Amino acid sequence: MSYDLDQFVSDCRAILTRDGGPKGREEVRVKLEQLLANKAFVEAYCGEQVPRGLKVLYEDPDLGFQILAHINDKARVSPPHDHGASWAIYGQATHYTDMVEWEREDDGCNPGEAKLKPVKKYRLLPGHAGIYQDGTIHSIDYPDYARFVRVTGTNLDKIERVRFDLASGKVEQMTPQQAT
């Protein structure tokens, strides 16, 4: 029997109950790669027949983590942003996503402005997952029809997050994406 969403949810609950820190999250990342190896899961939740948009596959009532499917039609390059006090694990289902991690070059004293530099770049291919720990500034770039599964430590619509404009240096609060 293939590893499925129910088993993944159960494993996430057990892992994050035991260790909600970076080591536990890394275990969840590995389990997400195991889930993405199940072609039936990918087809059912990220296949061509799946309606486009952002779908909540699971939200844990006790621990608060979410599992979401991102079913995209159009290519997108996100501005650098963070997930506030949350972490996120991106697991590629189809196509690819180019990931960039950023670091502040300024001292952070002016909350409305920032100067960033890229510190890590990599491409997620189908079946691979990458993790951003709490507060990590990152950006993503994917082509038409890319699909991925994202696990977050909490519902990102309920916490403060910021995005960075590289051209102007402005830092702005992000608005909820209304994924729920």
Secondary structure, DSSP 8 states (H G I E B T S, - for coil): ----HHHHHHHHHHHHHH--SHHHHHHHHHHHHHHHT-HHHHHHHHSTTS-SEEEEEEE-TTT--EEEEEE-SS-EE--SB--TT--EEEEEEES-EEEEEEEE-S-S-STTB--EEEEEEEEE-TT-EEEE-TT-EEEEEE-TT-EEEEEESS-GGGS--EEE-TTT-BEEE-------
